Amino acid sequence: MYDLIYNNLMTNGYHLGKISEMFNDLTGIKEEDYLKYAEAIRSTADKKDLRYRYRHSYVGQNDPNLYIKDGYSGPYPTEEEFLPEISMNQIERRKKFVEDVIKSGADSRTTQQWSLLNFQKFPEDNFDMEELIFFYKNLFRQHTALIYPELMAKKDSFSTSIQISLYEDGDFSEVHFDGINPGRACVIIIYLSDPEEYNEGGGELFIGHNLKKVGPMNVFEDPYEKVIPIYGNYAIMDFTKFNVGHSIEMVKNGFKRFAVQSFIGP
């Protein structure tokens, strides 16, 4: 199995799999633990305003000259508008700023918007946040070490990072390319949302080498593959030899799209 995954990564630059691939004697990961922490993450949506911060980026965010032209009469960015991440109570202000910039004739658009979990424990939690983070770091470390021979050689020391995201109605990430980076082996993304709550809720990962269109609702003409963001599915994208395009469709129909991702480095 691991040879097949590695071959997919070295041939296509990505592997689309099922989490059952992670549950075996070699990894030591059990599905009952995986499900326990998946349910814990789903519960964090109950206090979204306190638990999450918002990732919101737009064209021209770090270079106002890209959208401020001669005769421009719209708003100018403050230090806050330069920040890629904002608190939940700043969302409407940020969106209003981008809307006013566009109305004033500037070449701008929102390129991504979604929520990112703060690793903070609340008194009512029935799980330990540090244990949750350790579980996912260990899962990613065990699984990717069995895929990449160079990672197995330094199984206990290569770098991992953890991000837990929540996409809700209107959230998306348009087509982007992270670039070839031999210093960072791959990114692995696992999905935790209840399949029964999907309801054609969007949030699909689109992946392919020639994705070109941008925007929250794409219809790609080039060859691509699609991953439904529900419990049981996961994806890996390799950075050592490939620059694979990917995007996340706009979430809709009240769906809550939970995912955990990690950038894996040698």
Number of C-alpha atoms within 10 A of each C-alpha: 9 14 11 11 20 20 15 17 23 16 13 16 22 25 20 19 16 14 16 13 14 21 16 12 8 10 18 13 19 14 14 10 12 19 14 12 21 20 15 17 22 17 13 18 16 9 10 16 14 16 19 23 22 22 19 23 23 18 17 19 20 14 11 15 10 13 20 20 13 6 8 13 14 17 14 13 17 8 6 11 19 16 13 15 19 18 14 16 12 13 17 9 11 18 16 11 17 24 17 16 22 16 13 17 15 22 14 19 17 19 17 22 24 22 24 20 19 15 15 11 13 14 6 6 11 10 16 13 17 11 11 19 17 12 16 22 18 17 18 24 22 20 21 26 21 21 18 19 12 14 21 18 13 12 17 12 12 16 17 18 14 18 16 20 23 24 25 22 17 17 22 27 24 22 22 18 13 11 13 16 15 14 11 17 22 25 20 22 23 24 24 24 23 18 12 8 14 19 11 13 20 26 30 20 19 20 24 21 16 15 21 15 16 15 18 21 17 17 9 14 10 12 10 14 12 14 17 18 27 22 20 18 18 25 20 22 24 26 25 17 16 22 20 21 20 24 26 26 24 23 23 20 14 15 20 25 28 25 23 19 22 21 19 24 18 19
